[in-house]
């Protein structure tokens, strides 16, 4: 059941990040992948700086994952 929650969480985070970064052309699968990788990146950056966590489904975890997804989209746009 947790994997389904992570997929839904990744999809929502990826969708919101694509709206923020104005890249709405992405599909559902890409939004999920961006959201999940963004959550990993956000969790890494958060633990590195001592802020944020994506271990649980909370608002703090959502915003940490969102920041990671926005950073990921920004890096991908630079390629």
HUVENUR-V376408 format. One record per residue. RES is the residue in three letters. PHI is phi in whole degrees, 0 to 359 (* if undefined). BURIAL is # if it has 24 or more other ideal C-beta (glycine too) atoms within 12 Angstrom, else .. D_CENTER is the distance of its C-alpha to the mean C-alpha in Angstrom with 1 decimal. Layout:
<<RES/PHI/BURIAL/D_CENTER> <RES/PHI/BURIAL/D_CENTER>>
This chain:
<<UNK/*/./19.6> <UNK/297/./16.6> <UNK/295/./15.3> <UNK/294/./15.5> <UNK/296/./13.6> <UNK/294/#/10.7> <UNK/294/./10.9> <UNK/296/./11.2> <UNK/301/#/8.4> <UNK/297/#/6.1> <UNK/296/#/8.3> <UNK/292/#/8.3> <UNK/297/#/4.8> <UNK/297/#/5.4> <UNK/295/#/8.8> <UNK/295/#/8.7> <UNK/296/#/7.1> <UNK/292/#/9.8> <UNK/291/./12.3> <UNK/298/./11.8> <UNK/272/#/12.3> <UNK/57/./15.0> <UNK/235/./14.1> <UNK/286/./14.9> <UNK/285/./16.7> <UNK/288/#/13.9> <UNK/268/./14.7> <UNK/298/./13.4> <UNK/296/./13.0> <UNK/294/#/11.2> <UNK/298/#/8.7> <UNK/296/#/8.4> <UNK/296/#/8.4> <UNK/299/#/6.0> <UNK/295/#/3.3> <UNK/291/#/5.5> <UNK/293/#/6.2> <UNK/297/#/3.4> <UNK/296/#/4.3> <UNK/296/#/7.6> <UNK/295/#/7.8> <UNK/296/#/7.1> <UNK/296/#/9.5> <UNK/294/./11.8> <UNK/297/#/12.1> <UNK/296/#/12.5> <UNK/289/./15.2> <UNK/295/./16.7> <UNK/268/./17.3> <UNK/79/./18.1> <UNK/229/./15.7> <UNK/71/#/12.8> <UNK/200/#/12.0> <UNK/240/#/9.7> <UNK/286/./13.0> <UNK/233/./13.7> <UNK/273/./12.5> <UNK/232/./13.3> <UNK/296/./12.6> <UNK/298/./12.2> <UNK/296/#/9.6> <UNK/298/#/7.7> <UNK/290/#/8.3> <UNK/295/#/7.6> <UNK/294/#/4.0> <UNK/296/#/4.4> <UNK/298/#/6.8> <UNK/298/#/5.3> <UNK/292/#/3.7> <UNK/295/#/7.1> <UNK/298/#/8.9> <UNK/297/#/8.2> <UNK/297/#/9.5> <UNK/299/./12.1> <UNK/295/./13.2> <UNK/292/./13.5> <UNK/291/./15.5> <UNK/279/./17.8> <UNK/285/./18.9>>
